[in-house]
Amino acid sequence: MITFNQQDDRCIVSGRLTQDEVKQLWPKRHELFTASTQVVDLSAVEYVDSAGVALLLALIKLHVSSSQETSVPRQLVNPSVQLKKMIELYDLDAFFSQV
């Protein structure tokens, strides 16, 4: 199970983000964050598979391509140890930040 805990401009994601969760989340991906969410904290993510990584990348792409010209790009920060392995495997360093 995966949870999204909104705290001002930060959303803390915790739990497991697997293909099963992605199937459930994909139809409502536009509703996972508030418009003010600028930082997605991934430090509490226990496990993520390739489908989960794809969802995370889609979430930041959704925000950047939104109709608001003044929107600040959403950042994926503090990847968990397991997620760091996926980032290295798929060479995705440019999409994730260490804070």
Rosetta constraint file for C-alpha pairs under 8 A:
AtomPair CA 1 CA 15 HARMONIC 5.62 0.50
AtomPair CA 1 CA 16 HARMONIC 5.46 0.50
AtomPair CA 1 CA 17 HARMONIC 7.17 0.50
AtomPair CA 1 CA 21 HARMONIC 6.94 0.50
AtomPair CA 2 CA 13 HARMONIC 7.05 0.50
AtomPair CA 2 CA 14 HARMONIC 5.69 0.50
AtomPair CA 2 CA 15 HARMONIC 4.47 0.50
AtomPair CA 2 CA 16 HARMONIC 5.33 0.50
AtomPair CA 2 CA 17 HARMONIC 6.04 0.50
AtomPair CA 2 CA 21 HARMONIC 7.19 0.50
AtomPair CA 3 CA 13 HARMONIC 5.68 0.50
AtomPair CA 3 CA 14 HARMONIC 5.35 0.50
AtomPair CA 3 CA 15 HARMONIC 6.40 0.50
AtomPair CA 4 CA 11 HARMONIC 6.23 0.50
AtomPair CA 4 CA 12 HARMONIC 5.79 0.50
AtomPair CA 4 CA 13 HARMONIC 4.73 0.50
AtomPair CA 4 CA 14 HARMONIC 6.76 0.50
AtomPair CA 4 CA 32 HARMONIC 7.10 0.50
AtomPair CA 4 CA 33 HARMONIC 7.83 0.50
AtomPair CA 5 CA 11 HARMONIC 5.37 0.50
AtomPair CA 5 CA 12 HARMONIC 5.05 0.50
AtomPair CA 5 CA 13 HARMONIC 6.39 0.50
AtomPair CA 6 CA 10 HARMONIC 6.06 0.50
AtomPair CA 6 CA 11 HARMONIC 4.31 0.50
AtomPair CA 6 CA 12 HARMONIC 6.45 0.50
AtomPair CA 6 CA 33 HARMONIC 7.29 0.50
AtomPair CA 6 CA 34 HARMONIC 7.76 0.50
AtomPair CA 6 CA 37 HARMONIC 7.84 0.50
AtomPair CA 7 CA 11 HARMONIC 5.80 0.50
AtomPair CA 7 CA 12 HARMONIC 7.65 0.50
AtomPair CA 8 CA 36 HARMONIC 7.31 0.50
AtomPair CA 8 CA 37 HARMONIC 7.15 0.50
AtomPair CA 9 CA 36 HARMONIC 5.29 0.50
AtomPair CA 9 CA 37 HARMONIC 4.28 0.50
AtomPair CA 9 CA 38 HARMONIC 5.35 0.50
AtomPair CA 9 CA 39 HARMONIC 6.38 0.50
AtomPair CA 10 CA 37 HARMONIC 5.47 0.50
AtomPair CA 10 CA 38 HARMONIC 6.10 0.50
AtomPair CA 10 CA 39 HARMONIC 4.67 0.50
AtomPair CA 10 CA 40 HARMONIC 5.86 0.50
AtomPair CA 10 CA 41 HARMONIC 6.99 0.50
AtomPair CA 11 CA 33 HARMONIC 7.24 0.50
AtomPair CA 11 CA 37 HARMONIC 6.58 0.50
AtomPair CA 11 CA 39 HARMONIC 6.29 0.50
AtomPair CA 11 CA 40 HARMONIC 4.92 0.50
AtomPair CA 11 CA 41 HARMONIC 6.01 0.50
AtomPair CA 12 CA 40 HARMONIC 5.99 0.50
AtomPair CA 12 CA 41 HARMONIC 4.69 0.50
AtomPair CA 12 CA 42 HARMONIC 6.36 0.50
AtomPair CA 12 CA 43 HARMONIC 7.79 0.50
AtomPair CA 12 CA 44 HARMONIC 7.38 0.50
AtomPair CA 13 CA 40 HARMONIC 7.00 0.50
AtomPair CA 13 CA 41 HARMONIC 6.06 0.50
AtomPair CA 13 CA 42 HARMONIC 5.41 0.50
AtomPair CA 13 CA 43 HARMONIC 7.57 0.50
AtomPair CA 13 CA 44 HARMONIC 6.25 0.50
AtomPair CA 13 CA 45 HARMONIC 6.25 0.50
AtomPair CA 14 CA 42 HARMONIC 6.94 0.50
AtomPair CA 14 CA 43 HARMONIC 7.53 0.50
AtomPair CA 14 CA 44 HARMONIC 4.48 0.50
AtomPair CA 14 CA 45 HARMONIC 4.50 0.50
AtomPair CA 14 CA 46 HARMONIC 6.94 0.50
AtomPair CA 15 CA 44 HARMONIC 6.59 0.50
AtomPair CA 15 CA 45 HARMONIC 4.95 0.50
AtomPair CA 15 CA 46 HARMONIC 5.27 0.50
AtomPair CA 15 CA 47 HARMONIC 6.97 0.50
AtomPair CA 16 CA 21 HARMONIC 7.91 0.50
AtomPair CA 16 CA 45 HARMONIC 6.06 0.50
AtomPair CA 16 CA 46 HARMONIC 5.45 0.50
AtomPair CA 16 CA 47 HARMONIC 4.76 0.50
AtomPair CA 16 CA 48 HARMONIC 5.97 0.50
AtomPair CA 17 CA 21 HARMONIC 5.83 0.50
AtomPair CA 17 CA 22 HARMONIC 6.87 0.50
AtomPair CA 17 CA 45 HARMONIC 7.46 0.50
AtomPair CA 17 CA 47 HARMONIC 6.16 0.50
AtomPair CA 17 CA 48 HARMONIC 4.72 0.50
AtomPair CA 17 CA 49 HARMONIC 6.74 0.50
AtomPair CA 17 CA 51 HARMONIC 7.99 0.50
AtomPair CA 17 CA 52 HARMONIC 5.10 0.50
AtomPair CA 18 CA 22 HARMONIC 6.18 0.50
AtomPair CA 18 CA 47 HARMONIC 7.49 0.50
AtomPair CA 18 CA 48 HARMONIC 5.59 0.50
AtomPair CA 18 CA 49 HARMONIC 5.30 0.50
AtomPair CA 18 CA 50 HARMONIC 7.73 0.50
AtomPair CA 18 CA 51 HARMONIC 6.28 0.50
AtomPair CA 18 CA 52 HARMONIC 5.35 0.50
AtomPair CA 19 CA 23 HARMONIC 6.18 0.50
AtomPair CA 19 CA 49 HARMONIC 7.01 0.50
AtomPair CA 19 CA 50 HARMONIC 7.84 0.50
AtomPair CA 19 CA 51 HARMONIC 5.21 0.50
AtomPair CA 19 CA 52 HARMONIC 6.41 0.50
AtomPair CA 20 CA 24 HARMONIC 6.70 0.50
AtomPair CA 21 CA 25 HARMONIC 6.05 0.50
AtomPair CA 21 CA 52 HARMONIC 7.97 0.50
AtomPair CA 22 CA 26 HARMONIC 5.62 0.50
AtomPair CA 22 CA 51 HARMONIC 6.65 0.50
AtomPair CA 22 CA 52 HARMONIC 6.25 0.50
AtomPair CA 22 CA 55 HARMONIC 6.80 0.50
AtomPair CA 23 CA 27 HARMONIC 7.76 0.50
AtomPair CA 24 CA 28 HARMONIC 7.91 0.50
AtomPair CA 25 CA 29 HARMONIC 5.71 0.50
AtomPair CA 26 CA 55 HARMONIC 7.58 0.50
AtomPair CA 28 CA 32 HARMONIC 6.87 0.50
AtomPair CA 29 CA 59 HARMONIC 7.11 0.50
AtomPair CA 30 CA 59 HARMONIC 7.86 0.50
AtomPair CA 30 CA 62 HARMONIC 7.67 0.50
AtomPair CA 33 CA 37 HARMONIC 6.07 0.50
AtomPair CA 37 CA 74 HARMONIC 6.96 0.50
AtomPair CA 38 CA 72 HARMONIC 6.70 0.50
AtomPair CA 38 CA 73 HARMONIC 6.69 0.50
AtomPair CA 38 CA 74 HARMONIC 4.44 0.50
AtomPair CA 38 CA 75 HARMONIC 6.13 0.50
AtomPair CA 39 CA 74 HARMONIC 5.65 0.50
AtomPair CA 39 CA 75 HARMONIC 4.84 0.50
AtomPair CA 39 CA 76 HARMONIC 6.19 0.50
AtomPair CA 39 CA 77 HARMONIC 6.86 0.50
AtomPair CA 40 CA 74 HARMONIC 7.20 0.50
AtomPair CA 40 CA 75 HARMONIC 5.95 0.50
AtomPair CA 40 CA 76 HARMONIC 4.88 0.50
AtomPair CA 40 CA 77 HARMONIC 5.99 0.50
AtomPair CA 41 CA 76 HARMONIC 6.27 0.50
AtomPair CA 41 CA 77 HARMONIC 5.02 0.50
AtomPair CA 41 CA 78 HARMONIC 5.73 0.50
AtomPair CA 41 CA 79 HARMONIC 7.33 0.50
AtomPair CA 42 CA 76 HARMONIC 6.99 0.50
AtomPair CA 42 CA 77 HARMONIC 6.02 0.50
AtomPair CA 42 CA 78 HARMONIC 5.34 0.50
AtomPair CA 42 CA 79 HARMONIC 4.81 0.50
AtomPair CA 42 CA 80 HARMONIC 6.17 0.50
AtomPair CA 43 CA 77 HARMONIC 7.68 0.50
AtomPair CA 43 CA 78 HARMONIC 4.97 0.50
AtomPair CA 43 CA 79 HARMONIC 5.15 0.50
AtomPair CA 43 CA 80 HARMONIC 4.61 0.50
AtomPair CA 44 CA 80 HARMONIC 6.52 0.50
AtomPair CA 45 CA 79 HARMONIC 7.60 0.50
AtomPair CA 45 CA 80 HARMONIC 5.98 0.50
AtomPair CA 45 CA 83 HARMONIC 7.63 0.50
AtomPair CA 46 CA 80 HARMONIC 7.12 0.50
AtomPair CA 46 CA 82 HARMONIC 7.15 0.50
AtomPair CA 47 CA 82 HARMONIC 6.25 0.50
AtomPair CA 47 CA 83 HARMONIC 6.93 0.50
AtomPair CA 48 CA 52 HARMONIC 5.41 0.50
AtomPair CA 48 CA 53 HARMONIC 6.71 0.50
AtomPair CA 48 CA 82 HARMONIC 7.34 0.50
AtomPair CA 48 CA 83 HARMONIC 6.21 0.50
AtomPair CA 48 CA 86 HARMONIC 7.97 0.50
AtomPair CA 49 CA 53 HARMONIC 6.42 0.50
AtomPair CA 49 CA 86 HARMONIC 7.70 0.50
AtomPair CA 50 CA 54 HARMONIC 6.21 0.50
AtomPair CA 50 CA 86 HARMONIC 7.61 0.50
AtomPair CA 51 CA 55 HARMONIC 6.29 0.50
AtomPair CA 52 CA 56 HARMONIC 6.32 0.50
AtomPair CA 53 CA 57 HARMONIC 6.30 0.50
AtomPair CA 53 CA 86 HARMONIC 7.87 0.50
AtomPair CA 54 CA 58 HARMONIC 6.15 0.50
AtomPair CA 55 CA 59 HARMONIC 6.16 0.50
AtomPair CA 56 CA 60 HARMONIC 6.67 0.50
AtomPair CA 56 CA 76 HARMONIC 7.91 0.50
AtomPair CA 57 CA 61 HARMONIC 6.26 0.50
AtomPair CA 57 CA 95 HARMONIC 7.49 0.50
AtomPair CA 58 CA 62 HARMONIC 6.03 0.50
AtomPair CA 59 CA 63 HARMONIC 6.56 0.50
AtomPair CA 60 CA 64 HARMONIC 6.28 0.50
AtomPair CA 60 CA 73 HARMONIC 7.12 0.50
AtomPair CA 60 CA 74 HARMONIC 5.44 0.50
AtomPair CA 60 CA 75 HARMONIC 6.98 0.50
AtomPair CA 60 CA 76 HARMONIC 7.69 0.50
AtomPair CA 61 CA 65 HARMONIC 6.12 0.50
AtomPair CA 62 CA 66 HARMONIC 6.16 0.50
AtomPair CA 63 CA 71 HARMONIC 7.65 0.50
AtomPair CA 63 CA 73 HARMONIC 6.43 0.50
AtomPair CA 63 CA 74 HARMONIC 6.34 0.50
AtomPair CA 64 CA 71 HARMONIC 7.08 0.50
AtomPair CA 64 CA 72 HARMONIC 7.30 0.50
AtomPair CA 64 CA 73 HARMONIC 5.15 0.50
AtomPair CA 64 CA 74 HARMONIC 7.02 0.50
AtomPair CA 66 CA 71 HARMONIC 7.61 0.50
AtomPair CA 75 CA 95 HARMONIC 7.75 0.50
AtomPair CA 75 CA 96 HARMONIC 7.04 0.50
AtomPair CA 75 CA 97 HARMONIC 7.20 0.50
AtomPair CA 76 CA 95 HARMONIC 6.86 0.50
AtomPair CA 76 CA 96 HARMONIC 5.02 0.50
AtomPair CA 76 CA 97 HARMONIC 6.14 0.50
AtomPair CA 77 CA 96 HARMONIC 5.68 0.50
AtomPair CA 77 CA 97 HARMONIC 4.62 0.50
AtomPair CA 77 CA 98 HARMONIC 5.58 0.50
AtomPair CA 77 CA 99 HARMONIC 6.15 0.50
AtomPair CA 78 CA 96 HARMONIC 7.77 0.50
AtomPair CA 78 CA 97 HARMONIC 6.45 0.50
AtomPair CA 78 CA 98 HARMONIC 5.09 0.50
AtomPair CA 78 CA 99 HARMONIC 5.84 0.50
AtomPair CA 79 CA 83 HARMONIC 5.63 0.50
AtomPair CA 79 CA 84 HARMONIC 5.86 0.50
AtomPair CA 79 CA 96 HARMONIC 7.25 0.50
AtomPair CA 79 CA 97 HARMONIC 7.71 0.50
AtomPair CA 79 CA 98 HARMONIC 7.28 0.50
AtomPair CA 80 CA 84 HARMONIC 6.10 0.50
AtomPair CA 81 CA 85 HARMONIC 6.69 0.50
AtomPair CA 82 CA 86 HARMONIC 6.83 0.50
AtomPair CA 83 CA 87 HARMONIC 6.23 0.50
AtomPair CA 84 CA 88 HARMONIC 6.20 0.50
AtomPair CA 85 CA 89 HARMONIC 6.08 0.50
AtomPair CA 86 CA 90 HARMONIC 6.14 0.50
AtomPair CA 87 CA 91 HARMONIC 5.66 0.50
AtomPair CA 87 CA 92 HARMONIC 4.90 0.50
AtomPair CA 87 CA 93 HARMONIC 6.11 0.50
AtomPair CA 88 CA 92 HARMONIC 6.51 0.50
AtomPair CA 88 CA 93 HARMONIC 6.98 0.50
AtomPair CA 92 CA 96 HARMONIC 7.13 0.50
AtomPair CA 93 CA 97 HARMONIC 7.61 0.50
